[in-house]
Amino acid sequence: MTRFRSTIAALALSLAAAPALSVQPNEVLKDPAMEARARHISEGLRCLVCQNQSIDDSDAPLAKDLRVLVRERLKEGDSNGQVIDYVVARYGEFVLLRPVFGWHTLLLWLSPLLAVGLGAFGIWRLSRRRPPTRVAGLSKAEEAEVEALLKRP
């Protein structure tokens, strides 16, 4: 019985920790297919206030305005791409959670590969280092001179 209770408690905690969608009931479209499209679009749009959440997950007033805007554009008959293009034209590419791959974002996309490549090159260079050369020992004459210096008062 204790195992059952602990399982139920763990399940309840995991459900409580799951991110709650911030879409309000008055925002939900009556058509389930169109609502699914709206949710799919808003998952890929960044909340400009929170900046690390989609507009679907954010409680910010601007995120709500963007969710309503997405739904209005869908009601007008826009395709998913047209809605995204409209929002990007209005707010810039920063509103996209997944930036587009283009010349102007090439450094953004390639910087992880560049960092890994530089790290691998550094490790390779360190592994190729030669051990320090051994210093040659003292000659017999030098050893005798050191002994003489050490015996002096």
PyMOL CGO cylinders between C-alpha atoms (Angstrom):
from pymol import cmd
from pymol.cgo import CYLINDER

trace = [
    CYLINDER, 0.00, 0.00, 0.00, 2.90, 2.35, 0.76, 0.3, 1, 1, 1, 1, 1, 1,
    CYLINDER, 2.90, 2.35, 0.76, 4.30, 1.76, -2.70, 0.3, 1, 1, 1, 1, 1, 1,
    CYLINDER, 4.30, 1.76, -2.70, 0.96, 2.68, -4.25, 0.3, 1, 1, 1, 1, 1, 1,
    CYLINDER, 0.96, 2.68, -4.25, 0.79, 5.93, -2.26, 0.3, 1, 1, 1, 1, 1, 1,
    CYLINDER, 0.79, 5.93, -2.26, 4.33, 6.90, -3.19, 0.3, 1, 1, 1, 1, 1, 1,
    CYLINDER, 4.33, 6.90, -3.19, 3.57, 6.21, -6.86, 0.3, 1, 1, 1, 1, 1, 1,
    CYLINDER, 3.57, 6.21, -6.86, 0.46, 8.39, -6.69, 0.3, 1, 1, 1, 1, 1, 1,
    CYLINDER, 0.46, 8.39, -6.69, 2.43, 11.14, -4.92, 0.3, 1, 1, 1, 1, 1, 1,
    CYLINDER, 2.43, 11.14, -4.92, 5.19, 11.01, -7.55, 0.3, 1, 1, 1, 1, 1, 1,
    CYLINDER, 5.19, 11.01, -7.55, 2.61, 11.17, -10.34, 0.3, 1, 1, 1, 1, 1, 1,
    CYLINDER, 2.61, 11.17, -10.34, 0.89, 14.15, -8.73, 0.3, 1, 1, 1, 1, 1, 1,
    CYLINDER, 0.89, 14.15, -8.73, 4.20, 15.97, -8.33, 0.3, 1, 1, 1, 1, 1, 1,
    CYLINDER, 4.20, 15.97, -8.33, 5.21, 15.33, -11.93, 0.3, 1, 1, 1, 1, 1, 1,
    CYLINDER, 5.21, 15.33, -11.93, 1.87, 16.65, -13.17, 0.3, 1, 1, 1, 1, 1, 1,
    CYLINDER, 1.87, 16.65, -13.17, 2.18, 19.72, -10.97, 0.3, 1, 1, 1, 1, 1, 1,
    CYLINDER, 2.18, 19.72, -10.97, 5.67, 20.38, -12.33, 0.3, 1, 1, 1, 1, 1, 1,
    CYLINDER, 5.67, 20.38, -12.33, 4.52, 20.20, -15.95, 0.3, 1, 1, 1, 1, 1, 1,
    CYLINDER, 4.52, 20.20, -15.95, 4.26, 23.63, -17.58, 0.3, 1, 1, 1, 1, 1, 1,
    CYLINDER, 4.26, 23.63, -17.58, 0.72, 24.87, -17.67, 0.3, 1, 1, 1, 1, 1, 1,
    CYLINDER, 0.72, 24.87, -17.67, -0.47, 26.37, -20.93, 0.3, 1, 1, 1, 1, 1, 1,
    CYLINDER, -0.47, 26.37, -20.93, -1.52, 29.95, -20.51, 0.3, 1, 1, 1, 1, 1, 1,
    CYLINDER, -1.52, 29.95, -20.51, -4.17, 29.93, -23.19, 0.3, 1, 1, 1, 1, 1, 1,
    CYLINDER, -4.17, 29.93, -23.19, -7.33, 31.27, -21.60, 0.3, 1, 1, 1, 1, 1, 1,
    CYLINDER, -7.33, 31.27, -21.60, -10.68, 29.59, -22.26, 0.3, 1, 1, 1, 1, 1, 1,
    CYLINDER, -10.68, 29.59, -22.26, -12.02, 32.69, -24.02, 0.3, 1, 1, 1, 1, 1, 1,
    CYLINDER, -12.02, 32.69, -24.02, -9.12, 32.49, -26.52, 0.3, 1, 1, 1, 1, 1, 1,
    CYLINDER, -9.12, 32.49, -26.52, -9.80, 28.90, -27.61, 0.3, 1, 1, 1, 1, 1, 1,
    CYLINDER, -9.80, 28.90, -27.61, -11.30, 28.55, -31.07, 0.3, 1, 1, 1, 1, 1, 1,
    CYLINDER, -11.30, 28.55, -31.07, -14.46, 26.52, -31.49, 0.3, 1, 1, 1, 1, 1, 1,
    CYLINDER, -14.46, 26.52, -31.49, -13.01, 24.53, -34.42, 0.3, 1, 1, 1, 1, 1, 1,
    CYLINDER, -13.01, 24.53, -34.42, -10.64, 21.89, -32.91, 0.3, 1, 1, 1, 1, 1, 1,
    CYLINDER, -10.64, 21.89, -32.91, -8.58, 21.63, -36.11, 0.3, 1, 1, 1, 1, 1, 1,
    CYLINDER, -8.58, 21.63, -36.11, -8.06, 25.40, -36.26, 0.3, 1, 1, 1, 1, 1, 1,
    CYLINDER, -8.06, 25.40, -36.26, -7.25, 25.48, -32.54, 0.3, 1, 1, 1, 1, 1, 1,
    CYLINDER, -7.25, 25.48, -32.54, -4.64, 22.76, -33.08, 0.3, 1, 1, 1, 1, 1, 1,
    CYLINDER, -4.64, 22.76, -33.08, -3.12, 24.88, -35.88, 0.3, 1, 1, 1, 1, 1, 1,
    CYLINDER, -3.12, 24.88, -35.88, -3.09, 27.92, -33.60, 0.3, 1, 1, 1, 1, 1, 1,
    CYLINDER, -3.09, 27.92, -33.60, -1.36, 25.94, -30.84, 0.3, 1, 1, 1, 1, 1, 1,
    CYLINDER, -1.36, 25.94, -30.84, 1.19, 24.60, -33.29, 0.3, 1, 1, 1, 1, 1, 1,
    CYLINDER, 1.19, 24.60, -33.29, 2.00, 28.11, -34.54, 0.3, 1, 1, 1, 1, 1, 1,
    CYLINDER, 2.00, 28.11, -34.54, 2.12, 29.67, -31.08, 0.3, 1, 1, 1, 1, 1, 1,
    CYLINDER, 2.12, 29.67, -31.08, 4.51, 26.95, -29.83, 0.3, 1, 1, 1, 1, 1, 1,
    CYLINDER, 4.51, 26.95, -29.83, 7.12, 28.34, -32.24, 0.3, 1, 1, 1, 1, 1, 1,
    CYLINDER, 7.12, 28.34, -32.24, 6.65, 32.01, -31.38, 0.3, 1, 1, 1, 1, 1, 1,
    CYLINDER, 6.65, 32.01, -31.38, 8.69, 33.62, -28.60, 0.3, 1, 1, 1, 1, 1, 1,
    CYLINDER, 8.69, 33.62, -28.60, 7.12, 35.75, -25.91, 0.3, 1, 1, 1, 1, 1, 1,
    CYLINDER, 7.12, 35.75, -25.91, 8.82, 39.10, -26.34, 0.3, 1, 1, 1, 1, 1, 1,
    CYLINDER, 8.82, 39.10, -26.34, 8.48, 39.82, -22.62, 0.3, 1, 1, 1, 1, 1, 1,
    CYLINDER, 8.48, 39.82, -22.62, 9.64, 36.48, -21.19, 0.3, 1, 1, 1, 1, 1, 1,
    CYLINDER, 9.64, 36.48, -21.19, 12.01, 35.75, -24.10, 0.3, 1, 1, 1, 1, 1, 1,
    CYLINDER, 12.01, 35.75, -24.10, 12.53, 32.14, -23.12, 0.3, 1, 1, 1, 1, 1, 1,
    CYLINDER, 12.53, 32.14, -23.12, 8.96, 30.90, -23.40, 0.3, 1, 1, 1, 1, 1, 1,
    CYLINDER, 8.96, 30.90, -23.40, 6.59, 30.42, -26.25, 0.3, 1, 1, 1, 1, 1, 1,
    CYLINDER, 6.59, 30.42, -26.25, 3.52, 32.62, -26.35, 0.3, 1, 1, 1, 1, 1, 1,
    CYLINDER, 3.52, 32.62, -26.35, 1.53, 29.49, -25.57, 0.3, 1, 1, 1, 1, 1, 1,
    CYLINDER, 1.53, 29.49, -25.57, 3.30, 29.14, -22.20, 0.3, 1, 1, 1, 1, 1, 1,
    CYLINDER, 3.30, 29.14, -22.20, 3.48, 32.80, -21.20, 0.3, 1, 1, 1, 1, 1, 1,
    CYLINDER, 3.48, 32.80, -21.20, 1.08, 34.78, -19.02, 0.3, 1, 1, 1, 1, 1, 1,
    CYLINDER, 1.08, 34.78, -19.02, 2.35, 38.15, -20.27, 0.3, 1, 1, 1, 1, 1, 1,
    CYLINDER, 2.35, 38.15, -20.27, -0.25, 40.50, -21.78, 0.3, 1, 1, 1, 1, 1, 1,
    CYLINDER, -0.25, 40.50, -21.78, 1.78, 40.79, -24.99, 0.3, 1, 1, 1, 1, 1, 1,
    CYLINDER, 1.78, 40.79, -24.99, 1.81, 36.99, -25.33, 0.3, 1, 1, 1, 1, 1, 1,
    CYLINDER, 1.81, 36.99, -25.33, -1.97, 37.00, -24.98, 0.3, 1, 1, 1, 1, 1, 1,
    CYLINDER, -1.97, 37.00, -24.98, -2.20, 39.67, -27.69, 0.3, 1, 1, 1, 1, 1, 1,
    CYLINDER, -2.20, 39.67, -27.69, -0.03, 37.54, -29.98, 0.3, 1, 1, 1, 1, 1, 1,
    CYLINDER, -0.03, 37.54, -29.98, -2.14, 34.43, -29.32, 0.3, 1, 1, 1, 1, 1, 1,
    CYLINDER, -2.14, 34.43, -29.32, -5.27, 36.41, -30.19, 0.3, 1, 1, 1, 1, 1, 1,
    CYLINDER, -5.27, 36.41, -30.19, -3.56, 37.80, -33.30, 0.3, 1, 1, 1, 1, 1, 1,
    CYLINDER, -3.56, 37.80, -33.30, -2.61, 34.29, -34.46, 0.3, 1, 1, 1, 1, 1, 1,
    CYLINDER, -2.61, 34.29, -34.46, -6.19, 33.11, -34.01, 0.3, 1, 1, 1, 1, 1, 1,
    CYLINDER, -6.19, 33.11, -34.01, -7.61, 36.14, -35.82, 0.3, 1, 1, 1, 1, 1, 1,
    CYLINDER, -7.61, 36.14, -35.82, -5.31, 35.57, -38.79, 0.3, 1, 1, 1, 1, 1, 1,
    CYLINDER, -5.31, 35.57, -38.79, -6.36, 31.91, -38.91, 0.3, 1, 1, 1, 1, 1, 1,
    CYLINDER, -6.36, 31.91, -38.91, -10.03, 32.94, -38.84, 0.3, 1, 1, 1, 1, 1, 1,
    CYLINDER, -10.03, 32.94, -38.84, -9.35, 35.23, -41.81, 0.3, 1, 1, 1, 1, 1, 1,
    CYLINDER, -9.35, 35.23, -41.81, -8.15, 32.19, -43.76, 0.3, 1, 1, 1, 1, 1, 1,
    CYLINDER, -8.15, 32.19, -43.76, -4.37, 32.62, -43.60, 0.3, 1, 1, 1, 1, 1, 1,
    CYLINDER, -4.37, 32.62, -43.60, -2.19, 29.54, -43.83, 0.3, 1, 1, 1, 1, 1, 1,
    CYLINDER, -2.19, 29.54, -43.83, 0.27, 28.68, -41.07, 0.3, 1, 1, 1, 1, 1, 1,
    CYLINDER, 0.27, 28.68, -41.07, 3.13, 30.15, -43.08, 0.3, 1, 1, 1, 1, 1, 1,
    CYLINDER, 3.13, 30.15, -43.08, 1.22, 33.35, -43.78, 0.3, 1, 1, 1, 1, 1, 1,
    CYLINDER, 1.22, 33.35, -43.78, 0.47, 33.80, -40.08, 0.3, 1, 1, 1, 1, 1, 1,
    CYLINDER, 0.47, 33.80, -40.08, 4.12, 33.30, -39.14, 0.3, 1, 1, 1, 1, 1, 1,
    CYLINDER, 4.12, 33.30, -39.14, 5.25, 35.66, -41.93, 0.3, 1, 1, 1, 1, 1, 1,
    CYLINDER, 5.25, 35.66, -41.93, 2.79, 38.29, -40.69, 0.3, 1, 1, 1, 1, 1, 1,
    CYLINDER, 2.79, 38.29, -40.69, 4.05, 38.07, -37.11, 0.3, 1, 1, 1, 1, 1, 1,
    CYLINDER, 4.05, 38.07, -37.11, 7.71, 38.12, -38.23, 0.3, 1, 1, 1, 1, 1, 1,
    CYLINDER, 7.71, 38.12, -38.23, 7.06, 41.13, -40.47, 0.3, 1, 1, 1, 1, 1, 1,
    CYLINDER, 7.06, 41.13, -40.47, 5.48, 42.92, -37.53, 0.3, 1, 1, 1, 1, 1, 1,
    CYLINDER, 5.48, 42.92, -37.53, 7.91, 41.95, -34.73, 0.3, 1, 1, 1, 1, 1, 1,
    CYLINDER, 7.91, 41.95, -34.73, 11.08, 40.77, -36.49, 0.3, 1, 1, 1, 1, 1, 1,
    CYLINDER, 11.08, 40.77, -36.49, 12.79, 37.37, -36.59, 0.3, 1, 1, 1, 1, 1, 1,
    CYLINDER, 12.79, 37.37, -36.59, 13.50, 37.52, -32.87, 0.3, 1, 1, 1, 1, 1, 1,
    CYLINDER, 13.50, 37.52, -32.87, 9.90, 36.39, -32.32, 0.3, 1, 1, 1, 1, 1, 1,
    CYLINDER, 9.90, 36.39, -32.32, 10.78, 32.95, -33.73, 0.3, 1, 1, 1, 1, 1, 1,
    CYLINDER, 10.78, 32.95, -33.73, 11.89, 30.42, -31.10, 0.3, 1, 1, 1, 1, 1, 1,
    CYLINDER, 11.89, 30.42, -31.10, 13.74, 28.51, -33.83, 0.3, 1, 1, 1, 1, 1, 1,
    CYLINDER, 13.74, 28.51, -33.83, 15.63, 31.03, -35.99, 0.3, 1, 1, 1, 1, 1, 1,
    CYLINDER, 15.63, 31.03, -35.99, 15.60, 30.57, -39.75, 0.3, 1, 1, 1, 1, 1, 1,
    CYLINDER, 15.60, 30.57, -39.75, 18.72, 29.23, -41.43, 0.3, 1, 1, 1, 1, 1, 1,
    CYLINDER, 18.72, 29.23, -41.43, 20.08, 31.97, -43.69, 0.3, 1, 1, 1, 1, 1, 1,
    CYLINDER, 20.08, 31.97, -43.69, 23.18, 34.01, -44.42, 0.3, 1, 1, 1, 1, 1, 1,
    CYLINDER, 23.18, 34.01, -44.42, 22.38, 36.47, -41.67, 0.3, 1, 1, 1, 1, 1, 1,
    CYLINDER, 22.38, 36.47, -41.67, 22.04, 33.68, -39.07, 0.3, 1, 1, 1, 1, 1, 1,
    CYLINDER, 22.04, 33.68, -39.07, 24.89, 31.50, -40.31, 0.3, 1, 1, 1, 1, 1, 1,
    CYLINDER, 24.89, 31.50, -40.31, 27.16, 32.35, -37.38, 0.3, 1, 1, 1, 1, 1, 1,
    CYLINDER, 27.16, 32.35, -37.38, 24.36, 31.54, -34.94, 0.3, 1, 1, 1, 1, 1, 1,
    CYLINDER, 24.36, 31.54, -34.94, 23.86, 28.08, -36.44, 0.3, 1, 1, 1, 1, 1, 1,
    CYLINDER, 23.86, 28.08, -36.44, 27.53, 27.27, -36.99, 0.3, 1, 1, 1, 1, 1, 1,
    CYLINDER, 27.53, 27.27, -36.99, 28.95, 28.56, -33.70, 0.3, 1, 1, 1, 1, 1, 1,
    CYLINDER, 28.95, 28.56, -33.70, 28.39, 25.23, -31.84, 0.3, 1, 1, 1, 1, 1, 1,
    CYLINDER, 28.39, 25.23, -31.84, 30.26, 23.37, -34.58, 0.3, 1, 1, 1, 1, 1, 1,
    CYLINDER, 30.26, 23.37, -34.58, 32.99, 25.99, -34.53, 0.3, 1, 1, 1, 1, 1, 1,
    CYLINDER, 32.99, 25.99, -34.53, 33.34, 25.68, -30.74, 0.3, 1, 1, 1, 1, 1, 1,
    CYLINDER, 33.34, 25.68, -30.74, 33.58, 21.88, -30.92, 0.3, 1, 1, 1, 1, 1, 1,
    CYLINDER, 33.58, 21.88, -30.92, 36.09, 22.11, -33.76, 0.3, 1, 1, 1, 1, 1, 1,
    CYLINDER, 36.09, 22.11, -33.76, 38.28, 24.58, -31.88, 0.3, 1, 1, 1, 1, 1, 1,
    CYLINDER, 38.28, 24.58, -31.88, 38.11, 22.39, -28.76, 0.3, 1, 1, 1, 1, 1, 1,
    CYLINDER, 38.11, 22.39, -28.76, 39.12, 19.29, -30.75, 0.3, 1, 1, 1, 1, 1, 1,
    CYLINDER, 39.12, 19.29, -30.75, 41.96, 21.23, -32.37, 0.3, 1, 1, 1, 1, 1, 1,
    CYLINDER, 41.96, 21.23, -32.37, 43.18, 22.39, -28.95, 0.3, 1, 1, 1, 1, 1, 1,
    CYLINDER, 43.18, 22.39, -28.95, 43.11, 18.86, -27.57, 0.3, 1, 1, 1, 1, 1, 1,
    CYLINDER, 43.11, 18.86, -27.57, 44.96, 17.59, -30.63, 0.3, 1, 1, 1, 1, 1, 1,
    CYLINDER, 44.96, 17.59, -30.63, 47.63, 20.30, -30.23, 0.3, 1, 1, 1, 1, 1, 1,
    CYLINDER, 47.63, 20.30, -30.23, 48.08, 19.45, -26.55, 0.3, 1, 1, 1, 1, 1, 1,
    CYLINDER, 48.08, 19.45, -26.55, 48.46, 15.76, -27.36, 0.3, 1, 1, 1, 1, 1, 1,
    CYLINDER, 48.46, 15.76, -27.36, 51.13, 16.53, -29.97, 0.3, 1, 1, 1, 1, 1, 1,
    CYLINDER, 51.13, 16.53, -29.97, 53.38, 18.40, -27.54, 0.3, 1, 1, 1, 1, 1, 1,
    CYLINDER, 53.38, 18.40, -27.54, 56.79, 16.87, -27.19, 0.3, 1, 1, 1, 1, 1, 1,
    CYLINDER, 56.79, 16.87, -27.19, 57.99, 15.99, -23.72, 0.3, 1, 1, 1, 1, 1, 1,
    CYLINDER, 57.99, 15.99, -23.72, 60.68, 18.36, -22.46, 0.3, 1, 1, 1, 1, 1, 1,
    CYLINDER, 60.68, 18.36, -22.46, 64.17, 17.36, -23.49, 0.3, 1, 1, 1, 1, 1, 1,
    CYLINDER, 64.17, 17.36, -23.49, 66.30, 15.89, -20.77, 0.3, 1, 1, 1, 1, 1, 1,
    CYLINDER, 66.30, 15.89, -20.77, 69.08, 18.01, -19.48, 0.3, 1, 1, 1, 1, 1, 1,
    CYLINDER, 69.08, 18.01, -19.48, 72.42, 16.35, -19.97, 0.3, 1, 1, 1, 1, 1, 1,
    CYLINDER, 72.42, 16.35, -19.97, 74.21, 15.43, -16.76, 0.3, 1, 1, 1, 1, 1, 1,
    CYLINDER, 74.21, 15.43, -16.76, 77.35, 17.17, -15.54, 0.3, 1, 1, 1, 1, 1, 1,
    CYLINDER, 77.35, 17.17, -15.54, 80.67, 16.15, -16.95, 0.3, 1, 1, 1, 1, 1, 1,
    CYLINDER, 80.67, 16.15, -16.95, 83.37, 14.70, -14.65, 0.3, 1, 1, 1, 1, 1, 1,
    CYLINDER, 83.37, 14.70, -14.65, 85.21, 18.01, -14.57, 0.3, 1, 1, 1, 1, 1, 1,
    CYLINDER, 85.21, 18.01, -14.57, 82.05, 19.90, -13.64, 0.3, 1, 1, 1, 1, 1, 1,
    CYLINDER, 82.05, 19.90, -13.64, 81.23, 17.40, -10.90, 0.3, 1, 1, 1, 1, 1, 1,
    CYLINDER, 81.23, 17.40, -10.90, 84.72, 17.79, -9.47, 0.3, 1, 1, 1, 1, 1, 1,
    CYLINDER, 84.72, 17.79, -9.47, 84.35, 21.59, -9.52, 0.3, 1, 1, 1, 1, 1, 1,
    CYLINDER, 84.35, 21.59, -9.52, 81.01, 21.38, -7.69, 0.3, 1, 1, 1, 1, 1, 1,
    CYLINDER, 81.01, 21.38, -7.69, 82.56, 19.08, -5.08, 0.3, 1, 1, 1, 1, 1, 1,
    CYLINDER, 82.56, 19.08, -5.08, 85.42, 21.52, -4.58, 0.3, 1, 1, 1, 1, 1, 1,
    CYLINDER, 85.42, 21.52, -4.58, 83.01, 24.41, -4.13, 0.3, 1, 1, 1, 1, 1, 1,
    CYLINDER, 83.01, 24.41, -4.13, 80.95, 22.47, -1.60, 0.3, 1, 1, 1, 1, 1, 1,
    CYLINDER, 80.95, 22.47, -1.60, 84.04, 21.58, 0.48, 0.3, 1, 1, 1, 1, 1, 1,
    CYLINDER, 84.04, 21.58, 0.48, 85.16, 25.20, 0.80, 0.3, 1, 1, 1, 1, 1, 1,
    CYLINDER, 85.16, 25.20, 0.80, 84.60, 26.76, 4.20, 0.3, 1, 1, 1, 1, 1, 1,
]
cmd.load_cgo(trace, "trace")
